[in-house]
């Protein structure tokens, strides 16, 4: 059994679909943070067969976790303080996401207007469809 | 302050009020001749347009207002690399309301976010063209007397035609609307309109290929042009462009009250011999385009005429 040291303060992101941890690492901007991050890939899981886990040692207000709901709302977010799990955050699909994904429609104004945020809006929560706020092009990158 | 980005920005009730105003303008044009005295409309047209720009300008002039603007990106500061956001901030200082056409989808929305004057989307790429839809609704309501209980044939390029998509979106809000979607296989309505709009709203529709098969059942026939600029190769365009030609023989199959609409310009899809048929209302439709734009300008500028 792999043993990664317990956190004092931070997050444990559990039940990440196997293989997705690195994209989450980048989406959350963990590569830019000066904090301790442990990535466990392909851990055994009764529920999922195998899964990824990310442990982040950082102040709990440091990360915007809303984006995780967009990536995979089945991820379990455990919030750690003083070495204990103090909260489990339920993830929902964010209604709007800004500058996380880019509109790929070459006819969209975002392709030429400098300094314009790339904003996607949740238009169909049931089918988990996000559309560009400006041109309404569907984001096709979701599973 | 309100803008117009999509025909769905207005509720059915609000649209009715705007159309009532347009009909009053049609009946009593003199009453509105000075409603916008001293006000200025900026027409920011980053790509060429004949009908839309001129009808906006005619609408403002009919209201006693003035017009300024440009009719291509080359003659604007966009050619020097100015952003839409900067342009609209400047234009907000010069005018009271603005109509914007832009080849990039969503450009008028970017403008609206930075503007201190109402912005009207006058067409943004293949995305929205709300004043055309308002024109179509006014034409139908004025000439048929209703927007409910209609069987509407949409014919031609149903895949790329933004006016058709927009009209479907607007009409599904009315009771007992049925669509007959007439197109070749290659130009059928996109799945997202079929599934997310028609089926999601439980609207009756059939898809057919032959115009002749549909004519007898229609209250309205909305013809569209096959747009050359939407095709990647010339061969496909040539094969599709004359797929439908509405002529006198086909008109003979239709009922006496059926109306033919077309957003214009037409190329070959309506034979000129149909123009004199009283059921051909596409030129009247262009006139309604001026009335609805007058009503829209008054509404967005919150000008009341007693």
Interface residues (C-beta under 8 A of the other chain):
Chain A: X105 X107 X108 X109 X110 X111 X112 X113 X114 X115 X116 X124 X132 X133 X134 X135 X136 X137 X138
Chain B: X83 X84 X85 X102 X103 X104 X105 X106 X107 X109 X110 X124 X125 X126 X127 X192 X196
